[in-house]
Amino acid sequence: MGTHLDDKRSGFWRLAFSYLACYAIWLGLSALGVWTLLSVRDALLSMLPIFGPWVMGAVDKYAFVLFGLIFLIWALYTEDALRRSVVKGELRKRALRLAGMQLSALVVVYTFKFLVTLWI
């Protein structure tokens, strides 16, 4: 009878640790998303000499709102996907997939910025 209770306790702590890891990963991915958001803004502002300050001022403000909304939707999706992956036991696989997606977006942004600076 004591072993059954011990199994329940260890299962509880394992699940609690998984949820704690889930939200720690979510915070890390959210920080990476903020970095991506600010990098997109920086990449857009690198086009300032091409289009001029009036056009880029409007592009900067509208793009920041648009990408901010995209980031918010991404953060909500990421939290839900990670939380569901805890139940399925696929937290590591899902976290690596989401991190890969965000790092790919960051590579695209920095490549774009590099190409713009070569063009100027």
MMTF fields as JSON, N, C-alpha, C and O atoms, coordinates in Angstrom:
{
  "mmtfVersion": "1.0.0",
  "mmtfProducer": "UNKNOWN",
  "numBonds": 479,
  "numAtoms": 480,
  "numGroups": 120,
  "numChains": 1,
  "numModels": 1,
  "chainsPerModel": [1],
  "groupsPerChain": [120],
  "chainIdList": ["A"],
  "bondAtomList": [4, 2, 8, 6, 12, 10, 16, 14, 20, 18, 24, 22, 28, 26, 32, 30, 36, 34, 40, 38, 44, 42, 48, 46, 52, 50, 56, 54, 60, 58, 64, 62, 68, 66, 72, 70, 76, 74, 80, 78, 84, 82, 88, 86, 92, 90, 96, 94, 100, 98, 104, 102, 108, 106, 112, 110, 116, 114, 120, 118, 124, 122, 128, 126, 132, 130, 136, 134, 140, 138, 144, 142, 148, 146, 152, 150, 156, 154, 160, 158, 164, 162, 168, 166, 172, 170, 176, 174, 180, 178, 184, 182, 188, 186, 192, 190, 196, 194, 200, 198, 204, 202, 208, 206, 212, 210, 216, 214, 220, 218, 224, 222, 228, 226, 232, 230, 236, 234, 240, 238, 244, 242, 248, 246, 252, 250, 256, 254, 260, 258, 264, 262, 268, 266, 272, 270, 276, 274, 280, 278, 284, 282, 288, 286, 292, 290, 296, 294, 300, 298, 304, 302, 308, 306, 312, 310, 316, 314, 320, 318, 324, 322, 328, 326, 332, 330, 336, 334, 340, 338, 344, 342, 348, 346, 352, 350, 356, 354, 360, 358, 364, 362, 368, 366, 372, 370, 376, 374, 380, 378, 384, 382, 388, 386, 392, 390, 396, 394, 400, 398, 404, 402, 408, 406, 412, 410, 416, 414, 420, 418, 424, 422, 428, 426, 432, 430, 436, 434, 440, 438, 444, 442, 448, 446, 452, 450, 456, 454, 460, 458, 464, 462, 468, 466, 472, 470, 476, 474],
  "bondOrderList": [1, 1, 1, 1, 1, 1, 1, 1, 1, 1, 1, 1, 1, 1, 1, 1, 1, 1, 1, 1, 1, 1, 1, 1, 1, 1, 1, 1, 1, 1, 1, 1, 1, 1, 1, 1, 1, 1, 1, 1, 1, 1, 1, 1, 1, 1, 1, 1, 1, 1, 1, 1, 1, 1, 1, 1, 1, 1, 1, 1, 1, 1, 1, 1, 1, 1, 1, 1, 1, 1, 1, 1, 1, 1, 1, 1, 1, 1, 1, 1, 1, 1, 1, 1, 1, 1, 1, 1, 1, 1, 1, 1, 1, 1, 1, 1, 1, 1, 1, 1, 1, 1, 1, 1, 1, 1, 1, 1, 1, 1, 1, 1, 1, 1, 1, 1, 1, 1, 1],
  "groupList": [{"groupName": "MET", "atomNameList": ["N", "CA", "C", "O"], "elementList": ["N", "C", "C", "O"], "formalChargeList": [0, 0, 0, 0], "bondAtomList": [1, 0, 2, 1, 3, 2], "bondOrderList": [1, 1, 2], "singleLetterCode": "M", "chemCompType": "L-PEPTIDE LINKING"}, {"groupName": "GLY", "atomNameList": ["N", "CA", "C", "O"], "elementList": ["N", "C", "C", "O"], "formalChargeList": [0, 0, 0, 0], "bondAtomList": [1, 0, 2, 1, 3, 2], "bondOrderList": [1, 1, 2], "singleLetterCode": "G", "chemCompType": "PEPTIDE LINKING"}, {"groupName": "THR", "atomNameList": ["N", "CA", "C", "O"], "elementList": ["N", "C", "C", "O"], "formalChargeList": [0, 0, 0, 0], "bondAtomList": [1, 0, 2, 1, 3, 2], "bondOrderList": [1, 1, 2], "singleLetterCode": "T", "chemCompType": "L-PEPTIDE LINKING"}, {"groupName": "HIS", "atomNameList": ["N", "CA", "C", "O"], "elementList": ["N", "C", "C", "O"], "formalChargeList": [0, 0, 0, 0], "bondAtomList": [1, 0, 2, 1, 3, 2], "bondOrderList": [1, 1, 2], "singleLetterCode": "H", "chemCompType": "L-PEPTIDE LINKING"}, {"groupName": "LEU", "atomNameList": ["N", "CA", "C", "O"], "elementList": ["N", "C", "C", "O"], "formalChargeList": [0, 0, 0, 0], "bondAtomList": [1, 0, 2, 1, 3, 2], "bondOrderList": [1, 1, 2], "singleLetterCode": "L", "chemCompType": "L-PEPTIDE LINKING"}, {"groupName": "ASP", "atomNameList": ["N", "CA", "C", "O"], "elementList": ["N", "C", "C", "O"], "formalChargeList": [0, 0, 0, 0], "bondAtomList": [1, 0, 2, 1, 3, 2], "bondOrderList": [1, 1, 2], "singleLetterCode": "D", "chemCompType": "L-PEPTIDE LINKING"}, {"groupName": "LYS", "atomNameList": ["N", "CA", "C", "O"], "elementList": ["N", "C", "C", "O"], "formalChargeList": [0, 0, 0, 0], "bondAtomList": [1, 0, 2, 1, 3, 2], "bondOrderList": [1, 1, 2], "singleLetterCode": "K", "chemCompType": "L-PEPTIDE LINKING"}, {"groupName": "ARG", "atomNameList": ["N", "CA", "C", "O"], "elementList": ["N", "C", "C", "O"], "formalChargeList": [0, 0, 0, 0], "bondAtomList": [1, 0, 2, 1, 3, 2], "bondOrderList": [1, 1, 2], "singleLetterCode": "R", "chemCompType": "L-PEPTIDE LINKING"}, {"groupName": "SER", "atomNameList": ["N", "CA", "C", "O"], "elementList": ["N", "C", "C", "O"], "formalChargeList": [0, 0, 0, 0], "bondAtomList": [1, 0, 2, 1, 3, 2], "bondOrderList": [1, 1, 2], "singleLetterCode": "S", "chemCompType": "L-PEPTIDE LINKING"}, {"groupName": "PHE", "atomNameList": ["N", "CA", "C", "O"], "elementList": ["N", "C", "C", "O"], "formalChargeList": [0, 0, 0, 0], "bondAtomList": [1, 0, 2, 1, 3, 2], "bondOrderList": [1, 1, 2], "singleLetterCode": "F", "chemCompType": "L-PEPTIDE LINKING"}, {"groupName": "TRP", "atomNameList": ["N", "CA", "C", "O"], "elementList": ["N", "C", "C", "O"], "formalChargeList": [0, 0, 0, 0], "bondAtomList": [1, 0, 2, 1, 3, 2], "bondOrderList": [1, 1, 2], "singleLetterCode": "W", "chemCompType": "L-PEPTIDE LINKING"}, {"groupName": "ALA", "atomNameList": ["N", "CA", "C", "O"], "elementList": ["N", "C", "C", "O"], "formalChargeList": [0, 0, 0, 0], "bondAtomList": [1, 0, 2, 1, 3, 2], "bondOrderList": [1, 1, 2], "singleLetterCode": "A", "chemCompType": "L-PEPTIDE LINKING"}, {"groupName": "TYR", "atomNameList": ["N", "CA", "C", "O"], "elementList": ["N", "C", "C", "O"], "formalChargeList": [0, 0, 0, 0], "bondAtomList": [1, 0, 2, 1, 3, 2], "bondOrderList": [1, 1, 2], "singleLetterCode": "Y", "chemCompType": "L-PEPTIDE LINKING"}, {"groupName": "CYS", "atomNameList": ["N", "CA", "C", "O"], "elementList": ["N", "C", "C", "O"], "formalChargeList": [0, 0, 0, 0], "bondAtomList": [1, 0, 2, 1, 3, 2], "bondOrderList": [1, 1, 2], "singleLetterCode": "C", "chemCompType": "L-PEPTIDE LINKING"}, {"groupName": "ILE", "atomNameList": ["N", "CA", "C", "O"], "elementList": ["N", "C", "C", "O"], "formalChargeList": [0, 0, 0, 0], "bondAtomList": [1, 0, 2, 1, 3, 2], "bondOrderList": [1, 1, 2], "singleLetterCode": "I", "chemCompType": "L-PEPTIDE LINKING"}, {"groupName": "VAL", "atomNameList": ["N", "CA", "C", "O"], "elementList": ["N", "C", "C", "O"], "formalChargeList": [0, 0, 0, 0], "bondAtomList": [1, 0, 2, 1, 3, 2], "bondOrderList": [1, 1, 2], "singleLetterCode": "V", "chemCompType": "L-PEPTIDE LINKING"}, {"groupName": "PRO", "atomNameList": ["N", "CA", "C", "O"], "elementList": ["N", "C", "C", "O"], "formalChargeList": [0, 0, 0, 0], "bondAtomList": [1, 0, 2, 1, 3, 2], "bondOrderList": [1, 1, 2], "singleLetterCode": "P", "chemCompType": "L-PEPTIDE LINKING"}, {"groupName": "GLU", "atomNameList": ["N", "CA", "C", "O"], "elementList": ["N", "C", "C", "O"], "formalChargeList": [0, 0, 0, 0], "bondAtomList": [1, 0, 2, 1, 3, 2], "bondOrderList": [1, 1, 2], "singleLetterCode": "E", "chemCompType": "L-PEPTIDE LINKING"}, {"groupName": "GLN", "atomNameList": ["N", "CA", "C", "O"], "elementList": ["N", "C", "C", "O"], "formalChargeList": [0, 0, 0, 0], "bondAtomList": [1, 0, 2, 1, 3, 2], "bondOrderList": [1, 1, 2], "singleLetterCode": "Q", "chemCompType": "L-PEPTIDE LINKING"}],
  "groupTypeList": [0, 1, 2, 3, 4, 5, 5, 6, 7, 8, 1, 9, 10, 7, 4, 11, 9, 8, 12, 4, 11, 13, 12, 11, 14, 10, 4, 1, 4, 8, 11, 4, 1, 15, 10, 2, 4, 4, 8, 15, 7, 5, 11, 4, 4, 8, 0, 4, 16, 14, 9, 1, 16, 10, 15, 0, 1, 11, 15, 5, 6, 12, 11, 9, 15, 4, 9, 1, 4, 14, 9, 4, 14, 10, 11, 4, 12, 2, 17, 5, 11, 4, 7, 7, 8, 15, 15, 6, 1, 17, 4, 7, 6, 7, 11, 4, 7, 4, 11, 1, 0, 18, 4, 8, 11, 4, 15, 15, 15, 12, 2, 9, 6, 9, 4, 15, 2, 4, 10, 14],
  "groupIdList": [1, 2, 3, 4, 5, 6, 7, 8, 9, 10, 11, 12, 13, 14, 15, 16, 17, 18, 19, 20, 21, 22, 23, 24, 25, 26, 27, 28, 29, 30, 31, 32, 33, 34, 35, 36, 37, 38, 39, 40, 41, 42, 43, 44, 45, 46, 47, 48, 49, 50, 51, 52, 53, 54, 55, 56, 57, 58, 59, 60, 61, 62, 63, 64, 65, 66, 67, 68, 69, 70, 71, 72, 73, 74, 75, 76, 77, 78, 79, 80, 81, 82, 83, 84, 85, 86, 87, 88, 89, 90, 91, 92, 93, 94, 95, 96, 97, 98, 99, 100, 101, 102, 103, 104, 105, 106, 107, 108, 109, 110, 111, 112, 113, 114, 115, 116, 117, 118, 119, 120],
  "secStructList": [7, 2, 2, 2, 2, 2, 2, 2, 2, 2, 2, 2, 2, 2, 2, 2, 2, 2, 2, 2, 2, 2, 2, 2, 2, 2, 2, 2, 2, 2, 2, 2, 2, 2, 2, 2, 2, 2, 2, 2, 2, 2, 2, 2, 2, 6, 6, 2, 2, 2, 2, 7, 2, 2, 2, 2, 2, 2, 2, 2, 2, 2, 2, 2, 2, 2, 2, 2, 2, 2, 2, 2, 2, 2, 2, 2, 2, 2, 2, 2, 2, 2, 2, 2, 2, 2, 2, 2, 6, 7, 2, 2, 2, 2, 2, 2, 2, 2, 2, 2, 2, 2, 2, 2, 2, 2, 2, 2, 2, 2, 2, 2, 2, 2, 2, 2, 2, 2, 2, 7],
  "xCoordList": [0.815, 0.0, 0.859, 0.467, 1.993, 2.858, 3.494, 3.757, 3.745, 4.388, 3.448, 3.892, 2.154, 1.198, 1.147, 1.086, 1.171, 1.153, 2.45, 2.427, 3.567, 4.843, 4.859, 5.413, 4.248, 4.163, 3.338, 3.675, 2.251, 1.425, 2.198, 2.12, 2.944, 3.722, 4.802, 4.983, 5.527, 6.594, 6.003, 6.609, 4.83, 4.153, 3.733, 3.824, 3.268, 2.883, 4.09, 4.016, 5.212, 6.396, 6.984, 7.503, 6.907, 7.386, 6.544, 7.075, 5.232, 4.342, 4.54, 4.537, 4.71, 4.936, 6.24, 6.295, 7.288, 8.551, 8.408, 8.995, 7.63, 7.416, 6.705, 7.066, 5.695, 5.006, 5.912, 5.847, 6.746, 7.701, 8.684, 8.992, 9.169, 10.066, 9.351, 9.941, 8.079, 7.277, 7.226, 7.439, 6.945, 6.826, 8.174, 8.263, 9.226, 10.57, 10.977, 11.561, 10.67, 10.951, 10.126, 10.62, 8.872, 8.002, 8.56, 8.531, 9.067, 9.667, 10.897, 11.102, 11.712, 12.88, 12.504, 13.112, 11.502, 11.049, 10.401, 10.507, 9.73, 9.15, 10.241, 10.113, 11.301, 12.43, 13.064, 13.439, 13.183, 13.702, 12.764, 13.22, 11.47, 10.499, 10.604, 10.465, 10.849, 11.038, 12.303, 12.317, 13.361, 14.599, 14.33, 14.826, 13.549, 13.206, 12.394, 12.63, 11.45, 10.622, 11.481, 11.305, 12.4, 13.264, 14.245, 14.627, 14.648, 15.539, 14.819, 15.414, 13.538, 12.741, 12.662, 12.815, 12.427, 12.353, 13.69, 13.729, 14.775, 16.102, 16.375, 16.954, 15.959, 16.155, 15.342, 15.817, 14.122, 13.317, 13.943, 13.963, 14.449, 15.061, 16.372, 16.825, 16.979, 18.202, 17.912, 18.832, 16.641, 16.25, 15.971, 15.534, 16.214, 15.949, 16.622, 15.966, 17.895, 18.505, 17.868, 17.971, 17.229, 16.627, 15.324, 15.105, 14.455, 13.115, 12.925, 11.976, 13.781, 13.651, 12.909, 12.257, 13.02, 12.468, 10.942, 10.38, 10.254, 8.793, 8.165, 7.283, 8.611, 8.069, 8.453, 7.617, 9.697, 10.157, 9.525, 9.358, 9.173, 8.48, 7.144, 6.793, 6.406, 5.108, 5.291, 4.59, 6.226, 6.483, 6.898, 6.455, 7.751, 8.224, 7.066, 6.972, 6.201, 5.1, 4.084, 3.671, 3.68, 2.692, 3.271, 2.594, 4.517, 5.142, 5.337, 5.183, 5.677, 5.872, 4.563, 4.556, 3.471, 2.161, 1.81, 1.367, 2.002, 1.679, 2.521, 1.985, 3.831, 4.686, 4.479, 4.7, 4.057, 3.703, 2.5, 2.474, 1.498, 0.332, 0.719, 0.235, 1.585, 2.055, 2.796, 2.62, 3.627, 4.346, 3.373, 3.569, 2.333, 1.352, 0.654, 0.489, 0.25, -0.388, 0.595, 0.217, 1.854, 2.885, 3.099, 3.214, 3.153, 3.369, 2.213, 2.434, 0.989, -0.17, -0.155, -0.444, 0.18, 0.269, 1.363, 1.168, 2.515, 3.643, 3.284, 3.603, 2.628, 2.237, 1.292, 1.451, 0.321, -0.639, 0.034, -0.231, 0.898, 1.575, 2.49, 2.539, 3.203, 4.088, 3.29, 3.656, 2.199, 1.375, 0.765, 0.723, 0.291, -0.271, 0.803, 0.521, 2.031, 3.102, 3.534, 4.088, 3.289, 3.586, 2.704, 3.171, 1.429, 0.483, 0.86, 0.735, 1.324, 1.7, 3.092, 3.457, 3.871, 5.235, 6.216, 7.245, 5.907, 6.738, 7.302, 7.501, 7.556, 7.971, 9.287, 9.409, 10.257, 11.576, 11.48, 12.054, 10.765, 10.636, 9.915, 10.338, 8.835, 8.069, 8.859, 8.821, 9.575, 10.365, 11.47, 11.727, 12.126, 13.176, 12.61, 13.234, 11.445, 10.812, 10.442, 10.686, 9.859, 9.481, 10.709, 10.712, 11.743, 12.978, 13.615, 14.135, 13.572, 14.104, 13.351, 13.952, 12.046, 11.243, 11.615, 11.752, 11.776, 12.112, 13.521, 13.757, 14.459, 15.819, 15.88, 16.672, 15.071, 15.002, 14.488, 15.004, 13.489, 12.98, 14.06, 14.188, 14.827, 15.901, 16.986, 17.53, 17.299, 18.286, 17.788, 18.563, 16.507, 15.931, 16.034, 16.391, 15.723, 15.775, 17.196, 17.416, 18.163, 19.545, 20.102, 20.925, 19.672, 20.077, 19.516, 20.213, 18.251, 17.625, 18.387, 18.673, 18.712, 19.438, 20.811, 21.249, 21.496, 22.794, 22.69, 23.519, 21.682, 21.514, 21.176, 21.626, 20.393, 20.066, 21.32, 21.539, 22.143, 23.361, 24.346, 25.123, 24.337, 25.185, 24.681, 25.464, 23.365, 22.756, 22.949, 23.05, 22.999, 23.109, 24.447, 24.693],
  "yCoordList": [-1.191, 0.0, 1.255, 2.262, 1.224, 2.381, 2.694, 3.856, 1.659, 1.893, 2.589, 3.39, 2.293, 2.954, 4.452, 5.27, 4.802, 6.21, 6.893, 8.043, 6.203, 6.771, 6.992, 7.981, 6.066, 6.237, 7.458, 8.179, 7.7, 8.87, 10.147, 11.108, 10.159, 11.357, 11.629, 12.77, 10.582, 10.8, 11.226, 12.023, 10.705, 11.124, 12.579, 13.307, 13.005, 14.402, 15.311, 16.317, 14.955, 15.813, 15.817, 16.838, 14.7, 14.637, 15.546, 16.28, 15.492, 16.346, 17.82, 18.679, 18.113, 19.497, 20.031, 21.172, 19.206, 19.622, 19.847, 20.782, 18.998, 19.156, 20.467, 21.161, 20.813, 22.086, 23.271, 24.297, 23.145, 24.202, 24.376, 25.502, 23.277, 23.34, 23.927, 24.687, 23.576, 24.091, 25.616, 26.269, 26.178, 27.633, 28.326, 29.482, 27.658, 28.227, 28.283, 29.27, 27.238, 27.224, 28.294, 28.98, 28.437, 29.448, 30.848, 31.677, 31.122, 32.433, 32.648, 33.74, 31.611, 31.717, 31.956, 32.786, 31.227, 31.427, 32.793, 33.39, 33.289, 34.627, 35.691, 36.672, 35.503, 36.437, 36.405, 37.447, 35.222, 35.099, 35.781, 36.368, 35.705, 36.38, 37.894, 38.582, 38.419, 39.865, 40.291, 41.329, 39.497, 39.785, 39.804, 40.678, 38.844, 38.805, 40.031, 40.619, 40.417, 41.596, 42.852, 43.65, 43.026, 44.208, 44.142, 45.175, 42.941, 42.786, 43.121, 43.69, 42.767, 43.127, 44.644, 45.202, 45.302, 46.77, 47.363, 48.294, 46.828, 47.315, 47.087, 47.944, 45.935, 45.646, 46.602, 47.055, 46.906, 47.862, 49.256, 49.956, 49.649, 50.977, 51.065, 52.162, 49.932, 49.969, 50.39, 50.737, 50.362, 50.804, 52.308, 52.821, 53.01, 54.443, 55.238, 56.091, 55.002, 55.783, 55.545, 56.395, 54.423, 54.107, 54.874, 55.463, 54.875, 55.432, 56.814, 57.512, 57.218, 58.528, 58.451, 57.453, 59.533, 59.49, 59.486, 58.889, 60.138, 60.203, 58.84, 58.419, 58.168, 56.844, 55.85, 55.067, 55.879, 54.903, 55.143, 54.197, 56.378, 56.637, 55.911, 55.295, 55.997, 55.315, 53.797, 53.068, 53.332, 51.893, 51.346, 50.272, 52.088, 51.659, 51.502, 50.487, 52.478, 52.425, 51.339, 50.589, 51.25, 50.237, 48.825, 47.892, 48.678, 47.354, 46.899, 45.716, 47.836, 47.452, 46.964, 46.0, 47.622, 47.167, 45.809, 44.906, 45.665, 44.405, 43.256, 42.197, 43.456, 42.391, 42.153, 41.045, 43.187, 43.004, 42.088, 41.232, 42.271, 41.381, 39.958, 38.99, 39.837, 38.502, 37.85, 36.659, 38.626, 38.089, 37.652, 36.602, 38.434, 38.069, 36.755, 35.886, 36.618, 35.371, 34.209, 33.117, 34.44, 33.397, 32.991, 31.802, 33.965, 33.65, 32.82, 31.885, 33.157, 32.385, 30.971, 30.004, 30.857, 29.535, 28.698, 27.515, 29.323, 28.607, 28.082, 26.939, 28.894, 28.457, 27.266, 26.291, 27.344, 26.257, 24.978, 23.886, 25.12, 23.953, 23.286, 22.059, 24.084, 23.51, 22.835, 21.758, 23.474, 22.897, 21.57, 20.612, 21.514, 20.26, 19.188, 17.999, 19.602, 18.62, 17.999, 16.899, 18.69, 18.094, 16.875, 15.832, 17.009, 15.909, 14.722, 13.569, 15.01, 13.943, 13.391, 12.352, 14.07, 13.635, 13.99, 13.333, 15.024, 15.426, 16.835, 17.549, 17.234, 18.615, 18.946, 19.999, 18.072, 18.358, 18.484, 19.403, 17.573, 17.6, 18.862, 19.505, 19.214, 20.4, 21.678, 22.602, 21.733, 22.922, 23.134, 24.265, 22.051, 22.171, 22.605, 23.386, 22.107, 22.503, 23.986, 24.695, 24.454, 25.868, 26.773, 27.838, 26.354, 27.149, 27.209, 28.248, 26.1, 26.088, 27.038, 27.703, 27.101, 28.012, 29.467, 30.282, 29.776, 31.151, 31.511, 32.619, 30.588, 30.866, 31.013, 31.806, 30.272, 30.423, 31.811, 32.436, 32.287, 33.636, 34.677, 35.657, 34.468, 35.392, 35.388, 36.44, 34.223, 34.128, 34.869, 35.56, 34.73, 35.426, 36.938, 37.663, 37.412, 38.85, 39.379, 40.415, 38.676, 39.14, 39.026, 39.847, 38.034, 37.928, 39.092, 39.674, 39.434, 40.58, 41.858, 42.658, 42.048, 43.257, 43.296, 44.357, 42.163, 42.1, 42.461, 43.218, 41.935, 42.233, 43.705, 44.3, 44.29, 45.72, 46.557, 47.514, 46.212, 47.003, 46.824, 47.738, 45.683, 45.521, 46.383, 46.906, 46.514, 47.239, 48.746, 49.452, 49.231, 50.687, 51.214, 52.413],
  "zCoordList": [0.0, 0.0, 0.0, -0.59, 0.63, 0.686, -0.659, -0.97, -1.461, -2.755, -3.73, -4.552, -3.647, -4.523, -4.226, -5.144, -2.956, -2.569, -2.999, -3.438, -2.879, -3.315, -4.83, -5.311, -5.579, -7.036, -7.399, -8.339, -6.658, -6.917, -6.635, -7.401, -5.538, -5.19, -6.223, -6.648, -6.632, -7.613, -8.955, -9.671, -9.302, -10.53, -10.461, -11.45, -9.286, -9.098, -9.276, -9.98, -8.632, -8.711, -10.124, -10.577, -10.808, -12.186, -13.073, -13.908, -12.887, -13.675, -13.318, -14.2, -12.033, -11.603, -12.194, -12.653, -12.182, -12.773, -14.276, -14.822, -14.948, -16.391, -16.696, -17.646, -15.896, -16.117, -15.797, -16.475, -14.785, -14.467, -15.625, -16.014, -16.167, -17.321, -18.53, -19.298, -18.698, -19.807, -19.776, -20.797, -18.614, -18.529, -18.533, -18.948, -18.085, -18.202, -19.679, -20.128, -20.421, -21.86, -22.558, -23.453, -22.15, -22.749, -22.522, -23.431, -21.325, -21.066, -21.944, -22.474, -22.096, -22.958, -24.413, -25.089, -24.893, -26.27, -26.455, -27.526, -25.421, -25.502, -25.561, -26.293, -24.802, -24.865, -26.256, -26.792, -26.833, -28.186, -29.181, -30.163, -28.933, -29.788, -29.706, -30.718, -28.513, -28.364, -29.104, -29.766, -28.994, -29.719, -31.227, -31.938, -31.709, -33.126, -33.517, -34.573, -32.686, -32.954, -33.06, -33.98, -32.132, -32.166, -33.337, -33.887, -33.713, -34.871, -36.172, -37.086, -36.254, -37.439, -37.55, -38.636, -36.435, -36.441, -36.874, -37.678, -36.347, -36.715, -38.201, -38.867, -38.716, -40.14, -41.007, -42.048, -40.581, -41.336, -41.305, -42.317, -40.149, -40.038, -40.813, -41.14, -41.108, -41.913, -43.352, -44.092, -43.752, -45.089, -45.137, -46.167, -44.046, -43.976, -45.094, -45.692, -45.404, -46.485, -47.86, -48.745, -48.037, -49.337, -49.527, -50.586, -48.517, -48.674, -48.062, -48.42, -47.17, -46.552, -45.227, -44.919, -44.442, -43.08, -43.008, -42.09, -43.955, -43.87, -44.1, -43.351, -45.116, -45.432, -44.345, -43.894, -43.93, -42.945, -41.575, -40.805, -41.26, -39.993, -39.937, -38.931, -41.042, -41.099, -41.128, -40.426, -41.934, -42.021, -40.663, -40.257, -39.964, -38.647, -37.668, -36.979, -37.602, -36.634, -36.963, -36.079, -38.219, -38.594, -38.517, -38.084, -38.935, -38.887, -37.446, -37.141, -36.552, -35.16, -34.542, -33.777, -34.871, -34.365, -34.978, -34.269, -36.271, -36.946, -36.4, -36.073, -36.299, -35.798, -34.305, -33.816, -33.581, -32.175, -32.019, -31.135, -32.883, -32.862, -33.261, -32.673, -34.253, -34.643, -33.481, -33.222, -32.779, -31.62, -30.529, -29.916, -30.279, -29.259, -29.609, -28.753, -30.855, -31.292, -31.174, -30.75, -31.546, -31.447, -29.993, -29.695, -29.084, -27.668, -27.111, -26.342, -27.494, -27.032, -27.612, -26.909, -28.891, -29.518, -28.862, -28.584, -28.617, -28.019, -26.642, -26.313, -25.837, -24.489, -24.57, -23.836, -25.45, -25.587, -26.098, -25.594, -27.094, -27.654, -26.623, -26.535, -25.857, -24.835, -23.725, -23.254, -23.312, -22.24, -22.685, -21.912, -23.936, -24.445, -24.603, -24.455, -24.901, -25.082, -23.755, -23.742, -22.635, -21.325, -21.114, -20.655, -21.449, -21.262, -22.145, -21.731, -23.373, -24.298, -24.037, -24.586, -23.205, -22.936, -24.039, -24.189, -24.811, -25.94, -25.768, -26.751, -24.535, -24.279, -24.971, -25.596, -24.867, -25.45, -26.969, -27.555, -27.598, -29.054, -29.516, -30.477, -28.836, -29.217, -28.967, -29.78, -27.845, -27.525, -28.55, -28.961, -28.964, -29.973, -31.32, -32.037, -31.657, -32.915, -32.901, -33.877, -31.805, -31.709, -31.679, -32.296, -30.968, -30.925, -32.316, -32.723, -33.033, -34.394, -35.309, -36.152, -35.146, -35.954, -35.658, -36.57, -34.375, -34.015, -34.451, -34.932, -34.289, -34.731, -36.254, -36.762, -36.972, -38.426, -38.8, -39.726, -38.095, -38.349, -38.066, -38.8, -37.013, -36.676, -37.754, -38.088, -38.295, -39.375, -40.611, -41.272, -40.927, -42.078, -41.884, -42.813, -40.68, -40.407, -40.542, -41.171, -39.956, -40.042, -41.463, -41.868, -42.213, -43.617, -44.414, -45.245, -44.162, -44.824, -44.502, -45.394, -43.238, -42.84, -43.494, -43.939, -43.562, -44.215, -45.68, -46.186, -46.381, -47.794, -48.021, -49.0, -47.13, -47.254, -47.07, -47.813, -46.094, -45.882, -47.042, -47.32, -47.721, -48.908, -50.069, -50.862, -50.147, -51.248, -51.119, -52.123, -49.896, -49.667, -50.011, -49.874]
}
